[in-house]
Amino acid sequence: MTKRGKSVLFVSMLLTLTIALGGCAGDKEAKGSSEIAQSQTAAAGTESSDMEQESAAQKAEDVADSHITIGIPQDLDSLVPSLSQGAGTQEILFNIYEGLLKPDSEGNLVPAVASDYTMSEDGLTYTFTLRDGIKFHNGNPVTAADVKYSIEICAGLNGGEPVISAFSNVESVETPDEQTIIITLKESSSSFLAILATVEAAIVPADADDLQTNPVGTGPYKFVSRSLQENVILQRFDEYWGEPAHIQDITIKVLADSDSIVMNLEGGAVDMVARVSTTQAAELGDDFEVLEGTMNLVQAVYLNNSVAPFDNELVRQALCYATNKQEILDFVSDGKGTPVGSSIFPAFGKYYIEELNDTYPTDIEKAKELLAQAGYADGFSFTMKVPSNYHQHVDTAQVVAEQFKQIGVTANIELIEWEAWLSDVYQGRDFEATLVGVDASTLTAGAMLSRFCSDAHNNFINYNNADYDTAYANALAAEAASDDDKATEYYKECETILAETAANVYIQDMCELVAVRKGYAGYTFYPLYIQDFSKLYIEE
């Protein structure tokens, strides 16, 4: 057996380094920043003098009353981790649930429900040791039986279909004793550990009655209540096995109307909103700090490859040539963001091919020529469905529509609610085109690129390319043979095929601006689509 340490680097990242696509707050929600000055952050308990102990006790008392209200653009699509779909849902559930492993802010996999693990030499058998004393939010201890139940749900070993496609590779889950879980794979996979760290693979109680109304996890925050389309209330889990959260109570407020974000921030209704636009950031007063990172997603005009005219590769290529990425970045985010040319963003490190950004330099005449070859010399009209609650996507769609007009193509923008986008576009595939961002639940090329295999359940654009299917299958075979270099080569081939066949009109990995009321600190950017509330604290 080969021993793994307390943390391993995400298999898909540089060795040096899903879809995007909230009890009662009482007076605290209205007080906003005026309340911050009266609160302090928690300090870790240490043996000290009586004065130091008294100071620590005072800080603990202050934290017990601490609160923050965080705005999000849409309600959660599910409170059951294995059924969650939207990136906006999973980034919130990250605070409630944990898997055997979890990602840290540097992109490392660190032990969570499991304290350690070993892997067999052939890469087929993983033996996990359950963390001593770990508890669910309901106070019950986590058992090996709970882990077995949770993994079998994901793998479809309980009679259902695999919830996560990668888990179809799981042959069996055994629990030889109360502290040990043995997972055996059909084929070795370099990305399996990363998949175990996703929200979908979270460990839940085997006897849970209804996670949809009463979610129970092991994370730093526990669920208190939910008001549909209004809010979700969380509370710090004081029996958390790891570093405790600093802020006691969190109200996650749904701000479906993106135009109300600044008003809610300035009026004190919310204290923090991630992914505000540059325009919104500029409108905020001196009470706020605006932090800058990246969203870690691929924003694109996603085209339904099975409907005319987007079933014609020449048409798709024409739209790519008509798109000016830098103009979009300049207009939507003051030039911030990173252009991308395929379905991998820069945080993927060795898998990311920067040169693909130049596959389609802006060329209006070339675009018109391709349309004529495809039989659309006079252009055409289509509907582009865009979720109304994402201000940046709406702004981008408007710029793209203007650019398409230059080649005689009319893009009619249809704003729809997020729930309708999930049901109609993502699940029902009832659309011509849509503009959204697609993220990755793990930084594994296989997880990000699998959605474009012709038979993938989440291939919502209906992409169908035999060469792509072959390259992806070759990548999986190389992974099974523990040939990382060859697997990387095939994954890059997949990216190149997506770019050259213009599967979508690729635009950017968007800049992420986070508005935080002064007095709150600790917001941490991850190389994934995650919000870690446990790191937030109130400055002294």
Secondary structure in CASP SS format (residue, H / E / C, confidence):
PFRMAT SS
TARGET T0000
AUTHOR 0000-0000-0000
METHOD secondary structure of the structure
MODEL  1
M C 1.00
T E 1.00
K E 1.00
R C 1.00
G C 1.00
K C 1.00
S C 1.00
V E 1.00
L E 1.00
F C 1.00
V C 1.00
S C 1.00
M C 1.00
L C 1.00
L C 1.00
T C 1.00
L C 1.00
T C 1.00
I E 1.00
A E 1.00
L C 1.00
G C 1.00
G C 1.00
C C 1.00
A C 1.00
G C 1.00
D H 1.00
K H 1.00
E H 1.00
A H 1.00
K H 1.00
G H 1.00
S H 1.00
S H 1.00
E H 1.00
I H 1.00
A H 1.00
Q H 1.00
S C 1.00
Q C 1.00
T C 1.00
A C 1.00
A C 1.00
A C 1.00
G C 1.00
T C 1.00
E C 1.00
S C 1.00
S C 1.00
D H 1.00
M H 1.00
E H 1.00
Q H 1.00
E H 1.00
S H 1.00
A H 1.00
A H 1.00
Q H 1.00
K H 1.00
A H 1.00
E H 1.00
D H 1.00
V H 1.00
A H 1.00
D C 1.00
S C 1.00
H E 1.00
I E 1.00
T E 1.00
I E 1.00
G E 1.00
I E 1.00
P C 1.00
Q C 1.00
D C 1.00
L C 1.00
D C 1.00
S C 1.00
L C 1.00
V C 1.00
P H 1.00
S H 1.00
L H 1.00
S C 1.00
Q C 1.00
G E 1.00
A H 1.00
G H 1.00
T H 1.00
Q H 1.00
E H 1.00
I H 1.00
L H 1.00
F C 1.00
N C 1.00
I C 1.00
Y C 1.00
E C 1.00
G C 1.00
L C 1.00
L E 1.00
K E 1.00
P E 1.00
D C 1.00
S C 1.00
E C 1.00
G C 1.00
N E 1.00
L E 1.00
V E 1.00
P E 1.00
A C 1.00
V C 1.00
A E 1.00
S E 1.00
D E 1.00
Y E 1.00
T E 1.00
M E 1.00
S C 1.00
E C 1.00
D C 1.00
G C 1.00
L C 1.00
T E 1.00
Y E 1.00
T E 1.00
F E 1.00
T E 1.00
L E 1.00
R C 1.00
D C 1.00
G C 1.00
I C 1.00
K E 1.00
F C 1.00
H C 1.00
N C 1.00
G C 1.00
N C 1.00
P E 1.00
V C 1.00
T C 1.00
A H 1.00
A H 1.00
D H 1.00
V H 1.00
K H 1.00
Y H 1.00
S H 1.00
I H 1.00
E H 1.00
I H 1.00
C H 1.00
A H 1.00
G C 1.00
L C 1.00
N C 1.00
G C 1.00
G C 1.00
E C 1.00
P C 1.00
V C 1.00
I C 1.00
S H 1.00
A H 1.00
F H 1.00
S H 1.00
N H 1.00
V E 1.00
E E 1.00
S E 1.00
V E 1.00
E E 1.00
T E 1.00
P E 1.00
D E 1.00
E C 1.00
Q C 1.00
T E 1.00
I E 1.00
I E 1.00
I E 1.00
T E 1.00
L E 1.00
K C 1.00
E C 1.00
S C 1.00
S C 1.00
S C 1.00
S C 1.00
F H 1.00
L H 1.00
A H 1.00
I H 1.00
L H 1.00
A C 1.00
T C 1.00
V H 1.00
E H 1.00
A H 1.00
A C 1.00
I C 1.00
V C 1.00
P C 1.00
A C 1.00
D C 1.00
A C 1.00
D C 1.00
D C 1.00
L C 1.00
Q C 1.00
T C 1.00
N C 1.00
P C 1.00
V C 1.00
G C 1.00
T C 1.00
G C 1.00
P C 1.00
Y E 1.00
K E 1.00
F E 1.00
V E 1.00
S E 1.00
R E 1.00
S E 1.00
L C 1.00
Q C 1.00
E C 1.00
N E 1.00
V E 1.00
I E 1.00
L E 1.00
Q E 1.00
R E 1.00
F C 1.00
D C 1.00
E C 1.00
Y C 1.00
W C 1.00
G C 1.00
E C 1.00
P C 1.00
A C 1.00
H C 1.00
I C 1.00
Q C 1.00
D E 1.00
I E 1.00
T E 1.00
I E 1.00
K E 1.00
V E 1.00
L C 1.00
A C 1.00
D C 1.00
S H 1.00
D H 1.00
S H 1.00
I H 1.00
V H 1.00
M H 1.00
N H 1.00
L H 1.00
E H 1.00
G C 1.00
G C 1.00
A C 1.00
V C 1.00
D C 1.00
M E 1.00
V E 1.00
A E 1.00
R E 1.00
V E 1.00
S C 1.00
T H 1.00
T H 1.00
Q H 1.00
A H 1.00
A H 1.00
E H 1.00
L C 1.00
G C 1.00
D C 1.00
D C 1.00
F E 1.00
E E 1.00
V E 1.00
L E 1.00
E E 1.00
G E 1.00
T E 1.00
M C 1.00
N C 1.00
L E 1.00
V E 1.00
Q E 1.00
A E 1.00
V E 1.00
Y E 1.00
L E 1.00
N C 1.00
N C 1.00
S C 1.00
V C 1.00
A C 1.00
P C 1.00
F C 1.00
D C 1.00
N C 1.00
E H 1.00
L H 1.00
V H 1.00
R H 1.00
Q H 1.00
A H 1.00
L H 1.00
C H 1.00
Y H 1.00
A H 1.00
T C 1.00
N C 1.00
K H 1.00
Q H 1.00
E H 1.00
I H 1.00
L H 1.00
D H 1.00
F H 1.00
V H 1.00
S H 1.00
D C 1.00
G C 1.00
K C 1.00
G C 1.00
T E 1.00
P E 1.00
V C 1.00
G C 1.00
S C 1.00
S C 1.00
I C 1.00
F C 1.00
P H 1.00
A H 1.00
F H 1.00
G H 1.00
K H 1.00
Y H 1.00
Y C 1.00
I C 1.00
E H 1.00
E H 1.00
L H 1.00
N H 1.00
D H 1.00
T C 1.00
Y C 1.00
P C 1.00
T C 1.00
D C 1.00
I H 1.00
E H 1.00
K H 1.00
A H 1.00
K H 1.00
E H 1.00
L H 1.00
L H 1.00
A H 1.00
Q H 1.00
A C 1.00
G C 1.00
Y C 1.00
A C 1.00
D C 1.00
G C 1.00
F E 1.00
S E 1.00
F E 1.00
T E 1.00
M E 1.00
K E 1.00
V E 1.00
P E 1.00
S C 1.00
N C 1.00
Y C 1.00
H H 1.00
Q H 1.00
H H 1.00
V H 1.00
D H 1.00
T H 1.00
A H 1.00
Q H 1.00
V H 1.00
V H 1.00
A H 1.00
E H 1.00
Q H 1.00
F H 1.00
K H 1.00
Q C 1.00
I C 1.00
G C 1.00
V E 1.00
T E 1.00
A E 1.00
N E 1.00
I E 1.00
E E 1.00
L E 1.00
I E 1.00
E C 1.00
W H 1.00
E H 1.00
A H 1.00
W H 1.00
L H 1.00
S H 1.00
D H 1.00
V H 1.00
Y H 1.00
Q H 1.00
G C 1.00
R C 1.00
D C 1.00
F C 1.00
E C 1.00
A E 1.00
T E 1.00
L E 1.00
V E 1.00
G E 1.00
V E 1.00
D E 1.00
A C 1.00
S C 1.00
T C 1.00
L C 1.00
T C 1.00
A H 1.00
G H 1.00
A H 1.00
M H 1.00
L H 1.00
S H 1.00
R H 1.00
F H 1.00
C C 1.00
S C 1.00
D C 1.00
A C 1.00
H C 1.00
N C 1.00
N C 1.00
F C 1.00
I C 1.00
N C 1.00
Y C 1.00
N C 1.00
N C 1.00
A H 1.00
D H 1.00
Y H 1.00
D H 1.00
T H 1.00
A H 1.00
Y H 1.00
A H 1.00
N H 1.00
A H 1.00
L H 1.00
A H 1.00
A H 1.00
E H 1.00
A H 1.00
A C 1.00
S C 1.00
D C 1.00
D H 1.00
D H 1.00
K H 1.00
A H 1.00
T H 1.00
E H 1.00
Y H 1.00
Y H 1.00
K H 1.00
E H 1.00
C H 1.00
E H 1.00
T H 1.00
I H 1.00
L H 1.00
A H 1.00
E H 1.00
T C 1.00
A C 1.00
A C 1.00
N E 1.00
V E 1.00
Y E 1.00
I E 1.00
Q E 1.00
D E 1.00
M C 1.00
C E 1.00
E E 1.00
L E 1.00
V E 1.00
A E 1.00
V E 1.00
R E 1.00
K C 1.00
G C 1.00
Y E 1.00
A E 1.00
G C 1.00
Y C 1.00
T C 1.00
F C 1.00
Y C 1.00
P C 1.00
L C 1.00
Y C 1.00
I C 1.00
Q C 1.00
D C 1.00
F H 1.00
S H 1.00
K H 1.00
L C 1.00
Y E 1.00
I E 1.00
E C 1.00
E C 1.00
END
